[in-house]
């Protein structure tokens, strides 16, 4: 098969790495890719949110299967354009992608499906949003309704903090994503990520993980796109997983199908678990980043077969073969992230790092110039490792971190602390 992966982050490097493990992969192109991806696959300059351009590129390059990595092209309808052109694609339609692109839409679906989630209000102006906050009190969660690259969520500890977040969102701090705001009850418990393949009819759980959203150790400081993750998540016991499937995932999928917009792709449910009861925090309609890195490290070559079965509507016959192992990824980010940070710093120490089924340095925000790897983003590298225990995976991941020579970067040193 000739495969095209759309995206340029650590998630897409991990997807490309897993695809290349599979003997069915004859040719792999990633658009636009990054410096790490360019070491293992062909990279192509392509506007991945332009559905027409993606279709033309896929046809000209005899692509058999397209995997859409990030949420923006999905929300822009790129998967729809590919399907209309008769191309096989992994990823939901624009209408189904509203499960991530609009938090108020997700709440509406949960209400219709009876899926347990936080109490909420949906607002289009600051005054009514503030009145709701004053009536509810704090702590409370303020969310930009649209796509905000994982940063449009403020956990406000006080009412004034919530009001400031509301002003920021309606004031344009998150662009168009903050034109509408969802305000939610602050849920207590332990958070986990649950990943389920859906082909419009059948659903297949493929793994759990726990992400570390806060920038600081001990889960302190502002939210980020994710500073590290590990898999599996111990809080996702068999009983909790079954409850999540029966009470959240399956009713959501049934409601989407009932509306004539069946979901096909990966459904990433962020869950809050308290006393064995899961509640939905939010849906994403693509693999998490950095959760994808640990899932791909554990799934390996079968990941591509599972995505292909999903795209062809064959999930009823698919099975996941899990090893009894653990994986961890540690994000190296540019100093200043998630605030302002400098780009262009040179990263050394990457040559000679181990690259095998137990450890990989996945690139997220990198480019190559004059033989040197430089940082181009906030989250830049993902030191990812697998082991028979989480401690072994952690030791391998941090051993890679310690070999990187990048004075302008930092990482959290406590990834996996809840489980360990």
Helices and strands as residue ranges (DSSP letters): E 2-7, H 10-21, E 27-32, G 37-39, E 42-44, H 51-60, E 65-68, H 71-75, H 78-84, E 89-90, H 98-101, H 103-113, E 120-123, H 126-136, E 140-144, E 153-156, H 159-170, G 175-178, E 181-185, E 190-199, E 203-211, E 214-216, E 220-223, E 228-231, H 238-244, I 245-249, H 250-258, E 264-274, E 277-284, H 291-299, H 302-311, G 315-317, E 326-334, E 346-347, E 359-363, E 366-369, E 372-375, E 379-387, H 390-403, E 409-410
